[in-house]
Amino acid sequence: MIFLKSLLVMALVCVLGAYAAQRALLKVIANPSVSISSVSADELKNVFLVTKTSLSNGSHVEPVLEKGGPVHEAFVKKYLGKTDAALQTYYRSLVFTGKASMPKTLGADTQIVAYVAKTKGAIGYVSAGASTAGVKTLEVK
């Protein structure tokens, strides 16, 4: 019985640790023209699935994605509820039907930060340790 309780506690600690690690893996950034300091997870999902082009306060936004890697995979899974393959299929279907164009995709944190810093309304994500000079970090609620 004690073994079972210990095993359950260890499993819970691992799950909570994994959640905290995934959350700490990335940060959401935006161009300083975006007038909010936090965004809901639902609103973020709508922006990156291009069902919305503006936030609840009326700020126009343009999503910017990373080409791949663990930060991209974590963002897509956590905030969009998809795999990268499913996301690419989703975007291609929007393009094919004329409903939207492919979001900007860049290869590295430094490229994403530079693009977001110079592009009015841009919103993206980078690794938690990336330098975010020239952009603002958004809290996701």
Backbone as a printed PyTorch tensor [residue, N CA C, xyz], in Angstrom:
tensor([[[  0.8170,  -1.1980,   0.0000],
         [  0.0000,   0.0000,   0.0000],
         [  0.8620,   1.2630,   0.0000]],

        [[  1.8900,   1.2680,   0.8390],
         [  2.7800,   2.4350,   0.8980],
         [  3.4990,   2.5960,  -0.4370]],

        [[  3.9090,   1.4770,  -1.0370],
         [  4.5710,   1.5160,  -2.3370],
         [  3.6650,   2.1490,  -3.3870]],

        [[  2.3940,   1.7740,  -3.3610],
         [  1.4290,   2.3090,  -4.3270],
         [  1.2490,   3.8100,  -4.1510]],

        [[  1.1550,   4.2590,  -2.9050],
         [  1.0190,   5.6900,  -2.6380],
         [  2.2600,   6.4440,  -3.1010]],

        [[  3.4340,   5.8840,  -2.8250],
         [  4.6850,   6.5230,  -3.2540],
         [  4.7560,   6.6050,  -4.7660]],

        [[  4.3420,   5.5430,  -5.4200],
         [  4.3360,   5.5140,  -6.8800],
         [  3.3820,   6.5640,  -7.4460]],

        [[  2.2230,   6.6960,  -6.8380],
         [  1.2430,   7.6900,  -7.2700],
         [  1.7700,   9.1110,  -7.0800]],

        [[  2.3950,   9.3660,  -5.9560],
         [  2.9600,  10.6890,  -5.6840],
         [  4.0710,  11.0000,  -6.6850]],

        [[  4.9340,  10.0250,  -6.9670],
         [  6.0150,  10.2450,  -7.9300],
         [  5.4580,  10.5170,  -9.3260]],

        [[  4.4130,   9.8120,  -9.7060],
         [  3.7920,  10.0280, -11.0190],
         [  3.2150,  11.4370, -11.1040]],

        [[  2.5610,  11.8780, -10.0430],
         [  1.9820,  13.2160, -10.0130],
         [  3.0670,  14.2830, -10.1120]],

        [[  4.1560,  14.0960,  -9.4040],
         [  5.2720,  15.0400,  -9.4520],
         [  5.8590,  15.0970, -10.8630]],

        [[  5.9760,  13.9430, -11.5090],
         [  6.5080,  13.9050, -12.8860],
         [  5.5900,  14.6430, -13.8540]],

        [[  4.2900,  14.4300, -13.7150],
         [  3.3350,  15.0950, -14.6000],
         [  3.3890,  16.6010, -14.3980]],

        [[  3.3880,  17.0490, -13.1600],
         [  3.4570,  18.4820, -12.8750],
         [  4.7840,  19.0750, -13.3400]],

        [[  5.8640,  18.3330, -13.1680],
         [  7.1720,  18.7920, -13.6190],
         [  7.2290,  18.9210, -15.1290]],

        [[  6.6480,  17.9460, -15.8240],
         [  6.6200,  17.9870, -17.2940],
         [  5.8000,  19.1840, -17.7720]],

        [[  4.6810,  19.4450, -17.1080],
         [  3.8420,  20.5950, -17.4770],
         [  4.6120,  21.8940, -17.2750]],

        [[  5.2860,  22.0100, -16.1430],
         [  6.0570,  23.2280, -15.8620],
         [  7.2090,  23.3770, -16.8500]],

        [[  7.8600,  22.2750, -17.1980],
         [  8.9680,  22.3320, -18.1540],
         [  8.4680,  22.7490, -19.5230]],

        [[  7.3340,  22.1930, -19.9390],
         [  6.7840,  22.5520, -21.2490],
         [  6.3950,  24.0210, -21.2620]],

        [[  5.7990,  24.4800, -20.1950],
         [  5.3770,  25.8720, -20.1090],
         [  6.5860,  26.7990, -20.1350]],

        [[  7.6740,  26.3860, -19.4950],
         [  8.8730,  27.2090, -19.4290],
         [  9.7200,  27.0980, -20.6920]],

        [[  9.3480,  26.2060, -21.5920],
         [ 10.1150,  25.9730, -22.8060],
         [ 10.0300,  27.1420, -23.7830]],

        [[  8.9470,  27.9070, -23.7100],
         [  8.7550,  28.9630, -24.7020],
         [  8.1030,  30.1930, -24.1050]],

        [[  8.1810,  31.2770, -24.8780],
         [  7.4610,  32.4890, -24.5070],
         [  6.8440,  33.0770, -25.7740]],

        [[  5.6970,  33.6920, -25.5990],
         [  4.9750,  34.3160, -26.6940],
         [  5.3990,  35.7750, -26.7400]],

        [[  5.7420,  36.2450, -27.9430],
         [  6.2210,  37.6150, -28.0990],
         [  5.3490,  38.3640, -29.1060]],

        [[  5.3800,  39.6720, -29.0170],
         [  4.6030,  40.5050, -29.9400],
         [  5.3520,  41.7990, -30.2240]],

        [[  5.0150,  42.3920, -31.3530],
         [  5.5410,  43.7000, -31.7020],
         [  5.0330,  44.7070, -30.6650]],

        [[  5.8280,  45.7030, -30.3130],
         [  5.3810,  46.6980, -29.3270],
         [  4.0770,  47.4100, -29.6980]],

        [[  3.6810,  47.3800, -30.9780],
         [  2.4250,  48.0110, -31.3860],
         [  1.1940,  47.2580, -30.8710]],

        [[  1.3770,  46.0100, -30.4850],
         [  0.2650,  45.2310, -29.9320],
         [  0.0470,  45.7470, -28.5160]],

        [[ -1.1400,  46.2860, -28.2700],
         [ -1.3600,  47.0510, -27.0360],
         [ -1.8040,  46.2350, -25.8300]],

        [[ -1.6070,  44.9370, -25.8560],
         [ -1.9770,  44.1170, -24.7040],
         [ -0.7210,  43.5390, -24.0680]],

        [[ -0.8430,  43.1110, -22.8200],
         [  0.2890,  42.4670, -22.1540],
         [  0.0040,  40.9990, -21.8660]],

        [[ -1.2470,  40.5770, -22.0660],
         [ -1.5960,  39.1690, -21.8950],
         [ -2.6460,  38.7950, -22.9300]],

        [[ -2.7110,  37.5080, -23.2220],
         [ -3.6450,  36.9920, -24.2100],
         [ -4.1800,  35.6530, -23.6930]],

        [[ -5.4330,  35.3720, -23.9600],
         [ -5.9740,  34.0840, -23.5350],
         [ -5.4760,  32.9980, -24.4770]],

        [[ -5.4310,  31.7820, -23.9810],
         [ -5.0060,  30.6560, -24.8140],
         [ -5.9460,  30.4900, -26.0040]],

        [[ -7.2380,  30.7190, -25.8110],
         [ -8.1970,  30.6080, -26.9160],
         [ -7.9480,  31.6620, -27.9840]],

        [[ -7.6860,  32.8860, -27.5490],
         [ -7.4240,  33.9620, -28.4950],
         [ -6.1410,  33.6820, -29.2810]],

        [[ -5.1300,  33.1770, -28.5930],
         [ -3.8720,  32.8220, -29.2400],
         [ -4.1030,  31.7230, -30.2800]],

        [[ -4.8980,  30.7460, -29.9320],
         [ -5.2290,  29.6620, -30.8600],
         [ -5.9280,  30.2100, -32.1000]],

        [[ -6.8920,  31.0910, -31.9050],
         [ -7.6190,  31.6710, -33.0370],
         [ -6.7020,  32.4740, -33.9570]],

        [[ -5.7340,  33.1730, -33.3830],
         [ -4.8010,  33.9550, -34.1860],
         [ -3.9200,  33.0260, -35.0240]],

        [[ -3.3820,  31.9800, -34.4050],
         [ -2.4800,  31.0880, -35.1220],
         [ -3.2020,  30.1260, -36.0540]],

        [[ -4.4910,  29.9240, -35.8430],
         [ -5.2720,  29.1290, -36.7980],
         [ -5.9410,  30.0410, -37.8220]],

        [[ -5.5570,  31.2880, -37.8270],
         [ -6.0150,  32.3600, -38.7100],
         [ -7.5390,  32.4410, -38.8540]],

        [[ -8.2410,  32.1830, -37.7470],
         [ -9.6830,  32.4040, -37.7230],
         [ -9.9790,  33.8180, -37.2450]],

        [[ -8.9600,  34.4800, -36.6600],
         [ -9.0640,  35.8810, -36.2420],
         [ -7.8020,  36.6060, -36.6720]],

        [[ -7.9700,  37.8390, -37.1030],
         [ -6.8030,  38.6490, -37.4680],
         [ -6.6070,  39.8190, -36.5100]],

        [[ -7.4700,  39.8760, -35.4810],
         [ -7.3040,  40.9200, -34.4720],
         [ -7.6520,  40.3520, -33.1010]],

        [[ -7.1140,  40.9900, -32.0950],
         [ -7.3610,  40.5780, -30.7180],
         [ -8.6360,  41.2320, -30.1970]],

        [[ -9.0490,  40.8470, -29.0140],
         [-10.3010,  41.3570, -28.4480],
         [-10.3010,  42.8760, -28.2970]],

        [[ -9.1200,  43.4820, -28.1560],
         [ -9.0510,  44.9430, -28.0270],
         [ -8.9850,  45.6420, -29.3820]],

        [[ -9.0490,  44.8750, -30.4680],
         [ -9.0340,  45.4520, -31.8070],
         [ -7.6670,  45.5160, -32.4620]],

        [[ -6.6120,  45.1440, -31.7410],
         [ -5.2650,  45.1630, -32.3180],
         [ -5.1480,  44.1350, -33.4320]],

        [[ -4.7350,  44.5930, -34.6190],
         [ -4.4890,  43.6760, -35.7340],
         [ -3.2300,  42.8740, -35.4350]],

        [[ -3.2590,  41.5730, -35.6730],
         [ -2.0920,  40.7270, -35.4320],
         [ -1.8100,  39.8310, -36.6290]],

        [[ -0.5490,  39.4760, -36.7540],
         [ -0.0660,  38.5900, -37.8220],
         [  0.7820,  37.5030, -37.1720]],

        [[  0.3600,  36.2340, -37.2570],
         [  1.1320,  35.1640, -36.6240],
         [  2.4320,  34.8580, -37.3630]],

        [[  3.4640,  34.5030, -36.6020],
         [  4.7610,  34.1070, -37.1320],
         [  5.1350,  32.7990, -36.4570]],

        [[  5.4360,  31.7970, -37.2590],
         [  5.7670,  30.4800, -36.7320],
         [  7.2340,  30.1400, -36.9090]],

        [[  7.7050,  29.2310, -36.0570],
         [  9.0380,  28.6760, -36.2070],
         [  8.9360,  27.4790, -37.1460]],

        [[  9.9720,  27.2100, -37.9350],
         [  9.9200,  26.1250, -38.9220],
         [  9.8080,  24.7430, -38.3010]],

        [[ 10.3410,  24.5340, -37.1430],
         [ 10.3130,  23.2120, -36.5180],
         [ 11.0870,  23.2310, -35.2250]],

        [[ 11.2770,  22.0620, -34.6450],
         [ 12.0470,  21.9370, -33.4230],
         [ 11.1660,  21.8010, -32.1950]],

        [[ 11.7940,  21.6050, -31.0420],
         [ 11.0330,  21.3380, -29.8130],
         [ 10.1380,  22.4910, -29.3580]],

        [[ 10.5610,  23.7240, -29.5650],
         [  9.7390,  24.8760, -29.1680],
         [  8.4870,  24.9360, -30.0440]],

        [[  8.6780,  24.7490, -31.3450],
         [  7.5410,  24.7400, -32.2740],
         [  6.5780,  23.6060, -31.9200]],

        [[  7.1150,  22.4190, -31.7090],
         [  6.2710,  21.2600, -31.3750],
         [  5.4840,  21.5070, -30.0870]],

        [[  6.1500,  22.0820, -29.0850],
         [  5.4790,  22.3600, -27.8120],
         [  4.3750,  23.3980, -27.9910]],

        [[  4.6440,  24.4510, -28.7530],
         [  3.6480,  25.4950, -28.9840],
         [  2.4320,  24.9290, -29.7150]],

        [[  2.6800,  24.2030, -30.7810],
         [  1.5930,  23.6580, -31.5980],
         [  0.7340,  22.6970, -30.7880]],

        [[  1.3720,  21.8630, -30.0030],
         [  0.6270,  20.8870, -29.1870],
         [ -0.1560,  21.5820, -28.0750]],

        [[  0.5240,  22.4590, -27.3410],
         [ -0.0970,  23.0880, -26.1770],
         [ -1.1810,  24.1030, -26.5420]],

        [[ -0.8970,  24.9830, -27.4760],
         [ -1.8230,  26.0770, -27.7520],
         [ -2.7540,  25.8330, -28.9370]],

        [[ -2.3430,  24.9870, -29.8760],
         [ -3.1910,  24.7520, -31.0410],
         [ -3.8510,  23.3750, -31.0230]],

        [[ -3.3790,  22.5010, -30.1450],
         [ -3.9720,  21.1720, -30.0250],
         [ -3.7740,  20.3140, -31.2620]],

        [[ -2.6610,  20.5050, -31.9430],
         [ -2.3910,  19.7760, -33.1820],
         [ -0.9470,  19.2780, -33.1940]],

        [[ -0.6670,  18.4160, -34.1510],
         [  0.7110,  18.0670, -34.4630],
         [  1.1600,  19.0200, -35.5640]],

        [[  2.4550,  19.0680, -35.8190],
         [  2.9450,  19.9310, -36.9010],
         [  2.3710,  19.4820, -38.2440]],

        [[  2.3110,  18.1810, -38.4800],
         [  1.7660,  17.6760, -39.7520],
         [  0.3070,  18.0940, -39.9200]],

        [[ -0.4730,  17.9720, -38.8530],
         [ -1.8840,  18.3650, -38.9190],
         [ -2.0170,  19.8730, -39.1430]],

        [[ -1.1430,  20.6500, -38.5330],
         [ -1.1760,  22.1060, -38.7150],
         [ -0.8560,  22.4760, -40.1560]],

        [[  0.1490,  21.8410, -40.7380],
         [  0.5130,  22.1280, -42.1310],
         [ -0.6250,  21.7570, -43.0860]],

        [[ -1.2830,  20.6330, -42.8160],
         [ -2.4380,  20.2230, -43.6270],
         [ -3.5560,  21.2460, -43.4910]],

        [[ -3.7890,  21.7080, -42.2750],
         [ -4.8120,  22.7190, -42.0160],
         [ -4.5230,  23.9940, -42.8100]],

        [[ -3.2750,  24.4840, -42.7360],
         [ -2.9060,  25.6980, -43.4680],
         [ -3.0520,  25.5110, -44.9790]],

        [[ -2.6020,  24.3660, -45.4850],
         [ -2.7200,  24.1130, -46.9280],
         [ -4.1760,  24.1130, -47.3720]],

        [[ -5.0730,  23.5840, -46.5340],
         [ -6.4960,  23.5760, -46.9060],
         [ -7.0590,  25.0000, -46.9380]],

        [[ -6.6080,  25.8590, -46.0340],
         [ -7.0450,  27.2550, -46.0580],
         [ -6.5590,  27.9650, -47.3160]],

        [[ -5.3120,  27.7100, -47.6880],
         [ -4.7460,  28.3200, -48.8880],
         [ -5.4790,  27.8080, -50.1220]],

        [[ -5.6940,  26.4940, -50.1890],
         [ -6.3420,  25.8810, -51.3470],
         [ -7.7550,  26.4250, -51.5590]],

        [[ -8.4770,  26.6640, -50.4610],
         [ -9.8490,  27.1620, -50.5780],
         [ -9.9130,  28.6880, -50.6660]],

        [[ -8.7620,  29.3540, -50.5990],
         [ -8.7190,  30.8050, -50.7180],
         [ -9.1420,  31.5500, -49.4650]],

        [[ -9.2070,  30.8620, -48.3400],
         [ -9.6490,  31.4990, -47.0900],
         [ -8.5390,  32.2500, -46.3690]],

        [[ -7.2950,  31.8690, -46.6300],
         [ -6.1670,  32.5110, -45.9560],
         [ -4.8850,  32.1860, -46.7000]],

        [[ -3.8280,  32.8860, -46.3360],
         [ -2.5140,  32.5570, -46.8850],
         [ -1.6680,  31.9640, -45.7620]],

        [[ -0.6020,  31.3160, -46.1520],
         [  0.2730,  30.6800, -45.1650],
         [  0.8990,  31.7530, -44.2670]],

        [[  0.9190,  31.5050, -42.9540],
         [  1.5980,  32.4470, -42.0570],
         [  3.1000,  32.4530, -42.3280]],

        [[  3.7350,  33.5330, -41.9570],
         [  5.1900,  33.6580, -42.0790],
         [  5.8300,  32.5910, -41.2010]],

        [[  6.8370,  31.9180, -41.7650],
         [  7.5600,  30.8890, -41.0250],
         [  9.0450,  31.1880, -41.1020]],

        [[  9.6990,  31.2080, -39.9530],
         [ 11.1250,  31.5180, -39.8830],
         [ 11.8550,  30.4100, -39.1400]],

        [[ 13.1790,  30.3390, -39.3270],
         [ 13.9300,  29.2050, -38.8240],
         [ 14.5240,  29.2910, -37.4350]],

        [[ 14.7430,  30.4540, -36.8970],
         [ 15.4510,  30.5470, -35.6170],
         [ 14.8580,  31.6540, -34.7450]],

        [[ 15.1010,  31.5260, -33.4480],
         [ 14.6170,  32.5320, -32.4940],
         [ 15.0360,  33.9380, -32.8960]],

        [[ 16.3020,  34.0970, -33.2800],
         [ 16.7950,  35.4400, -33.6160],
         [ 16.0460,  36.0150, -34.8140]],

        [[ 15.7300,  35.1680, -35.7930],
         [ 14.9740,  35.6300, -36.9670],
         [ 13.5580,  36.0310, -36.5690]],

        [[ 12.9400,  35.2390, -35.7010],
         [ 11.5720,  35.5300, -35.2700],
         [ 11.5390,  36.8330, -34.4770]],

        [[ 12.4590,  36.9970, -33.5430],
         [ 12.5070,  38.2260, -32.7500],
         [ 12.7250,  39.4330, -33.6520]],

        [[ 13.6470,  39.3390, -34.5980],
         [ 13.9270,  40.4610, -35.5140],
         [ 12.6890,  40.7880, -36.3520]],

        [[ 12.0110,  39.7780, -36.8660],
         [ 10.8280,  40.0050, -37.6940],
         [  9.6980,  40.6170, -36.8680]],

        [[  9.4500,  40.0610, -35.6880],
         [  8.3770,  40.5770, -34.8210],
         [  8.6840,  42.0110, -34.4050]],

        [[  9.9480,  42.3140, -34.1290],
         [ 10.3290,  43.6650, -33.7100],
         [ 10.0490,  44.7050, -34.7950]],

        [[ 10.2300,  44.3310, -36.0690],
         [ 10.0690,  45.3190, -37.1420],
         [  8.7010,  45.2850, -37.8240]],

        [[  7.8570,  44.3020, -37.5000],
         [  6.5850,  44.1410, -38.1990],
         [  5.4150,  44.4850, -37.2920]],

        [[  4.7420,  45.5720, -37.6030],
         [  3.5950,  46.0090, -36.8050],
         [  2.5520,  44.8830, -36.7190]],

        [[  2.1380,  44.5560, -35.4940],
         [  1.1180,  43.5550, -35.2610],
         [  1.6050,  42.1160, -35.2270]],

        [[  2.8890,  41.8870, -35.4570],
         [  3.4070,  40.5150, -35.4790],
         [  3.3680,  39.8940, -34.0870]],

        [[  3.0360,  38.6130, -34.0560],
         [  3.0030,  37.8500, -32.8140],
         [  3.6050,  36.4790, -33.1100]],

        [[  4.4970,  36.0240, -32.2420],
         [  5.1790,  34.7520, -32.4530],
         [  5.5650,  34.1180, -31.1390]],

        [[  6.4500,  33.1540, -31.2130],
         [  6.9270,  32.4600, -30.0160],
         [  8.3880,  32.0860, -30.2300]],

        [[  9.1160,  32.0640, -29.1280],
         [ 10.5350,  31.7200, -29.1410],
         [ 10.8380,  30.8960, -27.9000]],

        [[ 12.0260,  30.3280, -27.8610],
         [ 12.4230,  29.5630, -26.6820],
         [ 12.5160,  30.4970, -25.4820]],

        [[ 12.3300,  29.9390, -24.3120],
         [ 12.3040,  30.7350, -23.0860],
         [ 13.6020,  31.4970, -22.8520]],

        [[ 14.7200,  30.9690, -23.3250],
         [ 16.0110,  31.6140, -23.0990],
         [ 16.4070,  32.6250, -24.1570]],

        [[ 15.5720,  32.8020, -25.1720],
         [ 15.9160,  33.7110, -26.2740],
         [ 15.8980,  35.1640, -25.8180]],

        [[ 16.8020,  35.9500, -26.3840],
         [ 16.7990,  37.3870, -26.1430],
         [ 15.5970,  37.9930, -26.8540]],

        [[ 14.8540,  38.8200, -26.1490],
         [ 13.6450,  39.4170, -26.7340],
         [ 13.7460,  40.9410, -26.7880]],

        [[ 14.9400,  41.4360, -27.0450],
         [ 15.1320,  42.8890, -27.1650],
         [ 14.3380,  43.3970, -28.3670]],

        [[ 13.5610,  44.4500, -28.1410],
         [ 12.8010,  45.0730, -29.2140],
         [ 11.3730,  44.5480, -29.3670]],

        [[ 11.0180,  43.5400, -28.5860],
         [  9.6530,  43.0020, -28.6150],
         [  9.1190,  42.9410, -27.1960]],

        [[  7.8270,  42.6680, -27.0730],
         [  7.2660,  42.4950, -25.7420],
         [  6.8650,  41.0480, -25.5600]],

        [[  6.9630,  40.5630, -24.3410],
         [  6.5620,  39.1990, -24.0120],
         [  5.1350,  39.2430, -23.4940]],

        [[  4.2920,  38.3730, -24.0270],
         [  2.8920,  38.3190, -23.6100],
         [  2.6790,  37.1620, -22.6430]],

        [[  1.9150,  37.4350, -21.6170],
         [  1.5130,  36.3740, -20.6940],
         [  0.3100,  35.6600, -21.3280]],

        [[  0.3490,  34.3300, -21.3050],
         [ -0.7750,  33.5610, -21.8360],
         [ -1.5900,  33.0590, -20.6530]],

        [[ -2.8640,  33.4280, -20.6800],
         [ -3.7570,  33.0340, -19.5600],
         [ -4.6520,  31.9020, -19.9720]]])
